[in-house]
Each structure stands twice: as structure tokens, then as C-alpha cells.
Amino acid sequence: MKAEPAALAAGVAESTDSRVEAHNDTHLMRSLLVGIFILMAIYALYFAKAFFMPVILAFLLALTLTPIVRFLRKHGMPDVISATLLVVLSVSVLAVAGYLLSGPVIDLINNTSSIGQQLTERLAQLRRPFERIVEISRQIEGLTEPSQEPGVQRVAIAQSMAQSGLLSQAASNLLSAGTSVLIVFVLSLFLLASGTMFYEKIVQSFPSLSEKKRALRVVYDVEREISHYLLTVAVINTCLGVVIGLGLWALGVPNPQVWGAAAALLNFLPYIGAAITITLVAIMALISFDSISYALLAPAFVILCDTVEGQFVTPTVVGRRLEINAVAILIAIAFWSWLWGFVGALLAVPLLVVIKVFCDHFDGLSHVGNFLAAQHTVIEDEEISDTEKAAGA
């Protein structure tokens, strides 16, 4: 009789061990499936970027313009009309900006060699310790300079063929870029004009009324926060570009509209974009002004504008809850720039904000949103919880 409880306990222990082992196996299998899915998604995004890039750009553009469409809907304007007007206005602004900036940008590209030579001359006094190295490199260049032999004609022909190949590649890239831009604006038009169709489809996908309400609440919250963030950041960056352009125009920097547009566009790349803008403005100021002290006013003005925008304007208008920590931003920029080049780098932070907002609305993904959040946000949340505990005590 005493052996029965022992056998029963052994059976219970064996059953528990088997359940734990089965649970571990299930968890491992689930982790492997998630890892395989992520690798396949990265593979698809990399090799099918011609499809995914304009689609994602269209969705982000539609989210950016959604608050305006919603505002006009409340005032009696149909979604189709407001969406058409907004897309046509966006295309017009892009076309006008491209036309106005094309001339100065082409001139800068054509004068790249002369700009580099002028910059080298301006910085000659700062590279005195390296004069010996420069002299050695010049001697090596003189030794390796090709002589005028019959082979020179063959090299010239090869360069001509290479240039023709580059022209054909540039034409192909231009055609592909034009197709992608057309897809972006047409798809964003249909997304904006569809109104609440997607919300109705989401509601119809759930059986119970409570699940329908919860899904609709989550979708509305995510859409509202992301659209507010994208539209606000776009307006802030535009204002920043206008201020920098006007300031550089007042200082006498050549082509201030180009640097204002570059500042607005590159400001979608936190930290890196501002550094690139400051460097470009500093180079142009150094080769444009005789006084180095006066030339430094231009990059100093850009630094001041970027500091005010990054430390005061954006946190106040957007809110600190949607701020992302610097490590996650740099990793995202590196990843998306490797995946999709410069366009991917511009999309890195908006996509990161989309992921964070989505994760914040689901308990199972809250740890991912917490990891992406800025450090001060976590500290503020802990202080709030400690205050609530003290108040409850």
C-alpha cells in the first residue's frame, strides 16, 4: 500500500517533466519559425525592393496626409475630392521644387572637381604637418603618370564606352525612379480615397463584438499616432529647411535654397543628417568667403537651428513618448541603408516609429516597444509608477 503513493508521485513527476519538455520544444520550434520568417522577410525586401519600396512609401505618404483628409471630411468634403487635391498638390510641389533645384544641383555636380581644388587651397594652412606626405604622393603620381603612347587611344576609347554605359544606366535608373514615383502617388491616392473601407474589413474579420471594438480601437490609435507624427515631423523639417535657407541667404552663402532643401530632407536622418548638412554648408562657406572666421558663421548657424529643433521644437510638438533611443536609430539607419540605399535610410526612423507604436498597443510586444523607447521615457514611466504607489500608500 505504501508503494502506491510513491508510484503515483513518480508518475506525476514524470508527467510534469514531459509537459515541461514539450513546452520547451514548442517554444524552441516557435522561435525557429519566427527566425526563419524574419530572414525570409529580409530576403524578400532586399530582392523585391522595386515592389516594396514604392508601396511602403505610398502607405507612409497616405498616413502623413490622413489627418488633413479627416479634417476636410468633418467639414463636408468627400474623401475622393480631398485625396485627389492633396495628391495633385504634393506632385505639384515636388515638381516645382525639382525644377527650381535642378539647375543649382547640376552646377554643383559639374563643379565638384573645382570645389575640391578650392577647398584644398583653403585648407592648405591647416595641413602643414602633412606637407611631406603630400609631396611624396605627388612624386608617386608623377612616376605613375602614363606617357603619350599608342595605348592612350585605346584607353580613350574604353573611357568613351564606359561613359556611354553610364549614360544608359542613368537613363534606366531615371525610368525606374519615375515608375516608382508614379506608383507611390497613385497608390496613396487610392488609399486616401478609400476612406473607412479598411477599418470595415478589419471589423468584419473578428467574430465577437468585444474583439471588433478592441481591434478597431487599436487600429485607430495606431493610425492616429503615426499620422500625427509623420505629418508633424514633415512640417517641422520643412520649416527647418526654410529657416536655414533664409539664414544662409542672409549670410551670402551661394545656392541657399539647395542647402535649405538638403537640411529639410536630411533631417529625417537624426544625428547623421544634421552632420552631413553642417559639413556641406561648412565646405561651401570656406570656399565662398575670404575670412575663415566669417565662413564659420554659416555652419554655426546650422548647428544652432538643428539644436533648437532637436532639443526643444520636436520634443515639445511631437511628444517625448514617441522618441526612439539613439542606438536603435543608428542600427535602423544602417540596416535600411544597406537594404534600400539612401531612400531606405530616409525611411528608417518613420518605420521605426511605426513599429514602436504598434508594439506599444500589444502586451506581448510591449518589451520591444520598451527597448526602442528613449531612456528618459522609461525613467519618467518609473517615476510615475513610484508616485502612484506612494499616493496609494
C-alpha positions as CSV (number, residue, x, y, z in Angstrom):
1,M,0.0,0.0,0.0
2,K,2.9,2.4,0.7
3,A,4.3,1.8,-2.8
4,E,1.2,3.2,-4.4
5,P,1.7,6.9,-3.3
6,A,5.4,6.7,-4.3
7,A,4.4,5.3,-7.8
8,L,1.7,7.9,-8.1
9,A,4.2,10.7,-7.2
10,A,6.8,9.3,-9.7
11,G,4.1,9.3,-12.4
12,V,3.1,12.9,-11.6
13,A,6.8,13.9,-11.7
14,E,7.3,12.1,-15.0
15,S,4.2,13.7,-16.4
16,T,5.3,17.2,-15.3
17,D,8.7,16.6,-16.8
18,S,7.2,15.6,-20.1
19,R,4.9,18.6,-20.1
20,V,7.9,20.9,-19.4
21,E,9.9,19.3,-22.2
22,A,7.0,19.5,-24.6
23,H,6.6,23.2,-23.7
24,N,10.3,23.9,-24.3
25,D,10.2,22.1,-27.6
26,T,7.1,24.1,-28.6
27,H,8.9,27.4,-27.6
28,L,12.0,26.4,-29.5
29,M,10.1,25.5,-32.6
30,R,8.2,28.8,-32.4
31,S,11.4,30.7,-32.0
32,L,12.9,28.9,-35.0
33,L,9.8,29.7,-37.1
34,V,10.0,33.3,-36.2
35,G,13.7,33.5,-37.1
36,I,13.1,31.8,-40.4
37,F,10.2,34.2,-41.1
38,I,12.4,37.2,-40.3
39,L,15.2,36.0,-42.6
40,M,12.7,35.3,-45.4
41,A,11.1,38.8,-45.0
42,I,14.6,40.5,-45.2
43,Y,15.4,38.4,-48.3
44,A,12.1,39.5,-49.9
45,L,12.6,43.1,-49.0
46,Y,16.1,43.1,-50.5
47,F,15.4,41.3,-53.7
48,A,12.0,42.8,-54.3
49,K,12.7,46.4,-53.3
50,A,11.4,47.6,-56.7
51,F,8.0,46.5,-55.4
52,F,8.1,47.0,-51.7
53,M,9.8,50.4,-51.7
54,P,7.1,52.4,-53.6
55,V,4.3,50.5,-51.7
56,I,5.8,51.4,-48.3
57,L,6.4,55.0,-49.4
58,A,2.7,55.2,-50.6
59,F,1.5,53.9,-47.2
60,L,3.7,56.5,-45.3
61,L,2.5,59.3,-47.6
62,A,-1.1,58.3,-47.1
63,L,-0.6,58.2,-43.3
64,T,1.0,61.6,-43.5
65,L,-1.9,63.1,-45.3
66,T,-4.7,61.3,-43.4
67,P,-5.2,64.0,-40.7
68,I,-5.8,66.5,-43.4
69,V,-8.3,64.2,-45.2
70,R,-10.0,63.5,-41.9
71,F,-10.3,67.3,-41.1
72,L,-11.8,68.0,-44.6
73,R,-14.2,65.1,-44.1
74,K,-15.5,66.7,-40.9
75,H,-16.2,69.8,-42.9
76,G,-18.2,68.0,-45.6
77,M,-15.6,67.4,-48.3
78,P,-15.7,63.8,-49.7
79,D,-12.6,61.7,-49.3
80,V,-12.2,61.3,-53.1
81,I,-12.0,65.0,-53.7
82,S,-9.8,65.8,-50.8
83,A,-7.4,62.9,-51.6
84,T,-7.2,64.0,-55.2
85,L,-6.5,67.6,-54.3
86,L,-3.8,66.6,-51.8
87,V,-2.0,64.2,-54.1
88,V,-2.1,66.7,-57.0
89,L,-0.8,69.4,-54.6
90,S,2.0,67.0,-53.5
91,V,3.0,66.2,-57.1
92,S,3.0,69.9,-58.0
93,V,5.2,70.9,-55.0
94,L,7.6,68.1,-55.8
95,A,7.8,69.0,-59.5
96,V,8.3,72.7,-58.8
97,A,10.9,72.0,-56.2
98,G,12.7,69.7,-58.5
99,Y,12.6,72.2,-61.3
100,L,13.9,75.0,-59.2
101,L,16.7,72.9,-57.6
102,S,17.8,71.1,-60.7
103,G,19.9,73.9,-62.1
104,P,21.9,74.7,-58.9
105,V,22.3,70.9,-58.2
106,I,23.6,70.2,-61.7
107,D,26.1,73.1,-61.4
108,L,27.4,71.8,-58.1
109,I,27.8,68.3,-59.6
110,N,29.6,69.7,-62.6
111,N,31.9,71.9,-60.4
112,T,32.8,69.1,-57.9
113,S,36.4,69.0,-59.0
114,S,36.9,72.7,-58.8
115,I,35.1,72.8,-55.4
116,G,37.5,70.1,-54.2
117,Q,40.5,72.1,-55.5
118,Q,39.3,75.3,-53.9
119,L,38.7,73.5,-50.6
120,T,42.2,72.1,-50.7
121,E,43.7,75.5,-51.3
122,R,41.7,77.0,-48.4
123,L,42.8,74.3,-46.0
124,A,46.4,74.5,-47.1
125,Q,47.4,76.3,-43.9
126,L,45.8,73.5,-41.8
127,R,47.7,70.7,-43.4
128,R,51.3,71.9,-42.8
129,P,52.2,68.7,-40.8
130,F,51.2,66.7,-43.8
131,E,53.1,68.6,-46.5
132,R,55.8,66.0,-46.7
133,I,53.2,63.2,-47.2
134,V,51.5,65.2,-49.9
135,E,54.8,65.9,-51.7
136,I,55.6,62.1,-51.7
137,S,52.2,61.3,-53.1
138,R,52.7,63.9,-55.9
139,Q,56.0,62.4,-56.8
140,I,54.4,58.9,-56.9
141,E,51.7,60.3,-59.2
142,G,54.4,61.8,-61.4
143,L,56.1,58.5,-61.7
144,T,52.9,56.6,-62.5
145,E,51.5,59.1,-64.9
146,P,51.0,57.4,-68.3
147,S,53.0,58.7,-71.3
148,Q,51.6,59.5,-74.7
149,E,51.9,56.2,-76.4
150,P,49.7,54.3,-78.9
151,G,47.9,52.7,-75.9
152,V,46.4,56.1,-75.0
153,Q,44.0,56.0,-77.8
154,R,42.7,52.6,-76.7
155,V,42.2,53.9,-73.2
156,A,40.3,56.9,-74.5
157,I,38.0,54.5,-76.5
158,A,37.5,52.4,-73.4
159,Q,36.6,55.6,-71.4
160,S,34.1,56.6,-74.1
161,M,32.5,53.2,-73.9
162,A,32.3,53.4,-70.1
163,Q,30.7,56.8,-70.3
164,S,28.1,55.5,-72.8
165,G,27.4,52.6,-70.4
166,L,26.9,55.0,-67.5
167,L,24.5,57.2,-69.6
168,S,22.4,54.1,-70.5
169,Q,22.4,53.0,-66.8
170,A,21.4,56.5,-65.7
171,A,18.6,56.6,-68.2
172,S,17.4,53.2,-67.0
173,N,17.6,54.3,-63.3
174,L,15.7,57.5,-64.2
175,L,12.9,55.5,-65.8
176,S,12.7,53.1,-62.8
177,A,12.6,56.1,-60.4
178,G,9.8,57.7,-62.5
179,T,7.8,54.5,-62.4
180,S,8.3,54.2,-58.6
181,V,7.2,57.8,-58.1
182,L,4.1,57.2,-60.2
183,I,3.2,54.1,-58.2
184,V,3.7,56.0,-54.9
185,F,1.3,58.8,-55.7
186,V,-1.3,56.6,-57.5
187,L,-1.4,54.1,-54.6
188,S,-1.5,56.8,-52.0
189,L,-4.4,58.4,-53.8
190,F,-6.4,55.2,-53.7
191,L,-5.5,54.6,-50.0
192,L,-6.7,58.1,-49.1
193,A,-9.8,57.9,-51.2
194,S,-10.9,54.5,-49.8
195,G,-11.9,56.2,-46.6
196,T,-13.0,53.8,-43.9
197,M,-13.0,50.7,-46.1
198,F,-10.0,49.1,-44.4
199,Y,-11.5,49.7,-41.0
200,E,-14.7,48.0,-42.0
201,K,-12.7,45.0,-43.4
202,I,-10.9,44.7,-40.1
203,V,-14.1,44.8,-38.1
204,Q,-15.6,42.1,-40.3
205,S,-12.6,39.8,-39.6
206,F,-13.5,39.3,-35.9
207,P,-16.5,37.3,-34.7
208,S,-17.4,38.8,-31.3
209,L,-18.4,42.4,-30.6
210,S,-15.7,42.9,-27.9
211,E,-13.0,41.8,-30.3
212,K,-14.3,44.1,-33.0
213,K,-14.2,47.1,-30.6
214,R,-10.7,46.2,-29.4
215,A,-9.3,45.8,-32.9
216,L,-10.9,49.0,-34.1
217,R,-9.6,50.9,-31.1
218,V,-6.0,49.6,-31.7
219,V,-6.1,50.4,-35.4
220,Y,-7.5,53.9,-34.9
221,D,-4.9,54.6,-32.1
222,V,-2.0,53.4,-34.2
223,E,-3.2,55.2,-37.3
224,R,-3.8,58.5,-35.4
225,E,-0.4,58.5,-33.6
226,I,1.6,57.6,-36.7
227,S,-0.1,60.0,-39.0
228,H,0.2,62.8,-36.4
229,Y,3.9,62.0,-36.0
230,L,4.7,61.8,-39.7
231,L,2.7,65.0,-40.6
232,T,4.2,66.9,-37.7
233,V,7.8,65.9,-38.5
234,A,7.3,66.7,-42.1
235,V,6.1,70.2,-41.3
236,I,8.9,70.7,-38.8
237,N,11.6,69.6,-41.3
238,T,10.1,71.9,-43.9
239,C,10.1,74.9,-41.6
240,L,13.7,74.0,-40.6
241,G,14.8,73.9,-44.2
242,V,13.1,77.3,-44.8
243,V,14.8,78.9,-41.8
244,I,18.2,77.5,-42.7
245,G,17.8,78.6,-46.3
246,L,16.9,82.1,-45.4
247,G,19.7,82.3,-42.8
248,L,22.3,81.2,-45.3
249,W,20.9,83.6,-47.9
250,A,21.3,86.4,-45.4
251,L,24.9,85.3,-44.8
252,G,25.6,85.3,-48.5
253,V,26.2,81.5,-49.0
254,P,25.7,80.5,-52.7
255,N,22.7,78.4,-53.5
256,P,21.0,78.7,-50.2
257,Q,17.8,77.1,-51.5
258,V,19.8,73.9,-52.2
259,W,21.1,73.7,-48.6
260,G,17.7,74.5,-47.2
261,A,16.2,71.7,-49.1
262,A,19.0,69.4,-48.2
263,A,18.6,70.3,-44.5
264,A,14.8,69.5,-44.7
265,L,15.4,66.2,-46.4
266,L,18.4,65.0,-44.4
267,N,16.7,65.9,-41.1
268,F,14.7,62.7,-41.5
269,L,18.1,61.1,-40.6
270,P,18.6,62.0,-36.9
271,Y,22.2,62.8,-36.0
272,I,23.7,61.7,-39.3
273,G,21.6,64.1,-41.5
274,A,22.5,67.1,-39.4
275,A,26.2,66.2,-39.5
276,I,26.0,65.9,-43.3
277,T,24.3,69.3,-43.7
278,I,26.7,71.0,-41.4
279,T,29.7,69.5,-43.3
280,L,28.3,70.5,-46.7
281,V,27.5,74.1,-45.6
282,A,30.9,74.4,-44.0
283,I,32.7,73.4,-47.2
284,M,30.7,75.8,-49.3
285,A,31.2,78.7,-46.8
286,L,35.0,78.0,-46.7
287,I,35.4,78.2,-50.5
288,S,33.0,81.2,-50.8
289,F,34.4,83.7,-48.2
290,D,37.9,85.0,-47.8
291,S,37.6,85.2,-44.0
292,I,37.6,81.8,-42.3
293,S,36.0,83.3,-39.1
294,Y,33.1,84.7,-41.2
295,A,32.9,81.4,-43.1
296,L,32.4,79.6,-39.8
297,L,29.2,81.6,-39.2
298,A,27.3,79.5,-41.7
299,P,27.8,76.1,-40.1
300,A,27.4,77.6,-36.7
301,F,24.0,78.9,-37.7
302,V,23.0,75.5,-39.0
303,I,24.2,73.9,-35.7
304,L,22.1,76.4,-33.8
305,C,19.0,75.6,-35.9
306,D,19.5,71.9,-35.5
307,T,20.0,72.2,-31.8
308,V,16.8,74.2,-31.3
309,E,14.8,71.9,-33.5
310,G,16.1,68.7,-31.9
311,Q,16.1,69.7,-28.3
312,F,13.1,72.0,-28.0
313,V,10.8,72.1,-31.0
314,T,10.3,68.4,-31.9
315,P,10.1,67.1,-28.3
316,T,7.6,69.7,-27.5
317,V,5.4,69.4,-30.5
318,V,5.6,65.6,-31.2
319,G,5.9,64.5,-27.5
320,R,8.6,62.5,-25.9
321,R,6.6,59.3,-25.8
322,L,7.4,58.7,-29.5
323,E,11.1,59.3,-29.2
324,I,13.4,56.5,-30.1
325,N,16.8,55.7,-28.4
326,A,19.9,56.7,-30.4
327,V,21.2,53.1,-30.6
328,A,18.1,51.8,-32.2
329,I,18.0,54.8,-34.7
330,L,21.6,54.2,-35.8
331,I,21.1,50.5,-36.2
332,A,17.9,51.1,-38.2
333,I,19.6,53.6,-40.5
334,A,22.5,51.2,-41.1
335,F,20.1,48.3,-41.8
336,W,17.7,50.1,-44.1
337,S,20.5,52.0,-46.0
338,W,22.1,48.6,-46.6
339,L,18.7,47.2,-47.7
340,W,17.4,50.1,-49.9
341,G,20.2,52.7,-50.1
342,F,19.5,56.4,-49.4
343,V,15.7,56.0,-49.6
344,G,15.9,53.2,-47.1
345,A,17.9,55.4,-44.7
346,L,15.2,58.2,-45.0
347,L,12.5,55.6,-44.2
348,A,14.4,54.1,-41.3
349,V,13.1,56.3,-38.5
350,P,9.5,56.6,-39.7
351,L,9.3,52.8,-40.0
352,L,10.9,52.5,-36.5
353,V,8.2,54.8,-35.1
354,V,5.5,52.7,-36.8
355,I,7.0,49.5,-35.2
356,K,7.2,51.2,-31.8
357,V,3.6,52.5,-31.8
358,F,2.3,49.1,-33.0
359,C,4.2,47.2,-30.3
360,D,3.0,49.6,-27.5
361,H,-0.6,48.5,-28.2
362,F,0.0,44.8,-27.7
363,D,1.0,43.3,-24.4
364,G,3.1,40.5,-26.0
365,L,5.2,43.1,-27.9
366,S,5.5,45.7,-25.2
367,H,9.1,44.7,-24.4
368,V,10.0,45.5,-28.0
369,G,8.4,49.0,-27.7
370,N,10.2,49.5,-24.4
371,F,13.6,48.6,-26.0
372,L,13.0,51.1,-28.8
373,A,11.9,53.9,-26.4
374,A,14.3,56.6,-25.3
375,Q,15.9,56.3,-21.9
376,H,14.2,59.3,-20.3
377,T,10.8,57.9,-21.3
378,V,11.5,54.8,-19.2
379,I,12.7,56.9,-16.3
380,E,9.6,59.0,-16.5
381,D,7.3,55.9,-16.5
382,E,9.2,54.6,-13.4
383,E,8.8,57.9,-11.6
384,I,5.1,57.9,-12.4
385,S,4.6,54.4,-11.1
386,D,6.6,55.2,-7.9
387,T,4.4,58.3,-7.4
388,E,1.2,56.3,-7.9
389,K,2.5,53.7,-5.3
390,A,3.3,56.5,-2.8
391,A,-0.1,58.0,-3.3
392,G,-1.8,54.6,-2.8
393,A,0.2,54.1,0.4
